[in-house]
Each structure stands twice: as structure tokens, then as C-alpha cells.
Amino acid sequence: MRLYYWMTCPFACKVLAAIEEIGIKDSIELIPMHPWEKSSQLSHLNPLKQIPVLEIEDGFCIGDSPVIVEYIDTLHQGTRLIPPGGMERWKALKLQALADGIMEAAVLRVLEEHARHELHRSDPWIQRQNIKLIQSLDYLEKEVSNFNNKINIGTLSVAIALSYLNLRFSHENWAEKRQDLGRWFKKISARPSIKETHPREKHSLPEPHLMEHLG
Ligand SMILES: N[C@@H](CCC(=O)N[C@@H](CS)C(=O)NCC(=O)O)C(=O)O
């Protein structure tokens, strides 16, 4: 199996964290692929031209991190990252969806602020993404007391989303006004799955000219 990924893509980091948690690292070949690279072969793997992509066998690829996680969660005998049933399942999936939304809003904000040509940049669009981030962080601050020490796809995804905010918007220090969430994040960040997937470099933002065709 091959995973096409990029270290600053939070959706890819989520899949890498899941791979680490369920202990199947040795059966997956990791292939770095930048989604904005013009010469990229990504279109052949995923018509949406997005990473992460898991190539399960020659020519059979799945994209979309929640679907990839669902697949790899069938490959081990340990505790499932996606709880099999009951309210625990829906709570975990709800949290994953929220974390994915945070990642998406953060990525869109980063692209608009740093990759789009300033003549085309839209402040209302940036504000809209930022409101989503603020509201979601405030929601998580209220919910975090229910996380306990649970490790499932919901809590892992939240940790990866927060890790991405720290990478891109460290100066905004989300934890300052959300101390319970900050304490929980510090604790979960000690897990190898989160520590090792935290991207340390900010490089690899697409060049503004790549975004110009978007107007
Ligand atoms: N829903 C997808 C989102 C993946 C995604 O947005 N990946 C970004 C990189 S972080 C990408 O490949 N963007 C290129 C594009 O959308 O054209 C998932 O969960 O995997």
C-alpha cells in the first residue's frame, strides 16, 4: 500500500497519526506529493487533485481522509479508532467532522492570505474562515472536559487540527483564552502519533502565481 501525502497537509497528518496509532507503519510506503505542483501526477490518483491518497493496490486509490481512516481501521485487531457502534461512534465521527472543518477553514485562510495574489485577496472571505475557527475553538473549550483520556478518530483529529493552527497561526495563540483545551492538547501531544506528525516547517505554501487563475 502507498500513501501519497505532504507533511504540512493536516488531512494527511491525520492519516499518518492514525497509521501510527494502529501500528501498521511497516505495511505502508510513504510517498511525498505536493498537491499544487504543476508537474504532479496527482490527477491520475485522485481526480479531485487532493492529498492524502491511499493506493490500496495497483490502480485502486481512495482519497478523502475520513474514508482512508475507515479503511485502515479494518486492518488491525486492536481497539478501533472509529468506535463500532452506539453513541461513542457518533460522538467520535462528529468530532472528526468538526476537526476536518477547522483544517479546511485554516487551509483556505492560509491560501487566501499567503498564496493568492494580493490584488485578488478577499478580506471578507478571510474573516469568514476565521469566524469558523474561533467558534469551533470556543465550542471545543466547552466540550473538552468530556474527552477524558479517549483516543479515537475524533480526539486524534482535533489534536491534528490544533497542531496545524499552531503551525500556521502560532502568533494568535488559541490556547491563551482556552486553557482547558490547551492543557488537553499538551497532554495528547506527547503521544508519538501527534508528536511525530507535527509539521515543523512552514515551507511549501503554493507560489502566488499558482493561485492567480482563481481570480
Ligand atoms: N476532504 C479531503 C480534503 C483534502 C485536502 O483539502 N487536501 C489539500 C491539501 S491540505 C489539497 O490537496 N488541496 C489541493 C486542492 O484542493 O486543489 C480530506 O479529508 O482528505
The ligand as a Tripos MOL2 file, in Angstrom:
@<TRIPOS>MOLECULE
LIG
   20    19     1     0     0
SMALL
NO_CHARGES

@<TRIPOS>ATOM
      1 N1        -11.6290   16.1950    2.2750 N.3       1 LIG1
      2 C1        -10.2390   15.9710    1.9880 C.3       1 LIG1
      3 C2         -9.5100   17.2990    1.9450 C.3       1 LIG1
      4 C3         -8.0560   17.1200    1.4570 C.3       1 LIG1
      5 C4         -7.4160   18.4790    1.0950 C.2       1 LIG1
      6 O1         -8.0770   19.5300    1.0730 O.2       1 LIG1
      7 N2         -6.1100   18.4450    0.8100 N.am      1 LIG1
      8 C5         -5.4340   19.6540    0.3770 C.3       1 LIG1
      9 C6         -4.0460   19.7590    0.9760 C.3       1 LIG1
     10 S1         -4.1270   20.0520    2.7130 S.3       1 LIG1
     11 C7         -5.2410   19.5910   -1.1250 C.2       1 LIG1
     12 O2         -4.8180   18.5720   -1.6390 O.2       1 LIG1
     13 N3         -5.5350   20.7100   -1.8250 N.am      1 LIG1
     14 C8         -5.3810   20.8400   -3.2340 C.3       1 LIG1
     15 C9         -6.6770   21.2130   -3.8990 C.2       1 LIG1
     16 O3         -7.7390   21.1910   -3.2240 O.co2     1 LIG1
     17 O4         -6.6540   21.5080   -5.0820 O.co2     1 LIG1
     18 C10        -9.6440   15.0160    3.0320 C.2       1 LIG1
     19 O5        -10.1990   14.9210    4.1420 O.co2     1 LIG1
     20 O6         -8.6660   14.3280    2.7160 O.co2     1 LIG1
@<TRIPOS>BOND
     1     1     2 1
     2     2     3 1
     3     2    18 1
     4     3     4 1
     5     4     5 1
     6     5     6 2
     7     5     7 1
     8     7     8 1
     9     8     9 1
    10     8    11 1
    11     9    10 1
    12    11    12 2
    13    11    13 1
    14    13    14 1
    15    14    15 1
    16    15    16 2
    17    15    17 1
    18    18    19 2
    19    18    20 1
@<TRIPOS>SUBSTRUCTURE
     1 LIG1         1 GROUP 0 **** ****
